[in-house]
Amino acid sequence: MTEKKKNLSEFTPFEFSSAQNTRIGIVVSEWNDRITDSLLKGAQECLLEHGIKEENILVKHVPGSFELPLGAKWMLEHSSVDAVICIGCVIQGETRHFEFISQAVADGIMNVGLEFSKPVIFSVLTCNTMEQAEDRAGGKHGNKGVEGAVSCLKMLALSENI
């Protein structure tokens, strides 16, 4: 169980042996861009810290989180990336729209990963308030973009070792 108000993005640095040749795609939602830009920055910094070359990080934007799965699929089909990190932010409103979007995005991202047998990472915030999103985009709970990058690299390492 995690503690309240804990920085959830803390991790033990690890060596990723294939960093020099690995290409990572990042698909970022333009919706709630103040949040997604911060998540993107965290993911990029983490990848660079683990030895991924800047020129091997391909970033593309989509209009909203709903479009992330298709953006990830196109990235895997049309570029030579080894994995994709999907970055978005959906904030609860007054209708059930939040539920439908969140579920569709989660299912879509999972299905793209299974279809291509490559890591497609869910780094999408699904928050009740903007404050909660800010807390997870570099605030008191860390940066979920960093967590997405770490998950991506760990999945690639697992793939190498199976």
Secondary structure by P-SEA (a helix, b strand, c coil): cccccccccccccccccccccbbbbbbbbccaaaaaaaaaaaaaaaaaaaccccccbbbbbcccccaaaaaaaaaaacccccbbbbbbbbbbcccaaaaaaaaaaaaaaaaaaaaacccccccccccccaaaaaaaaccccccaaaaaaaaaaaaaaaaaac
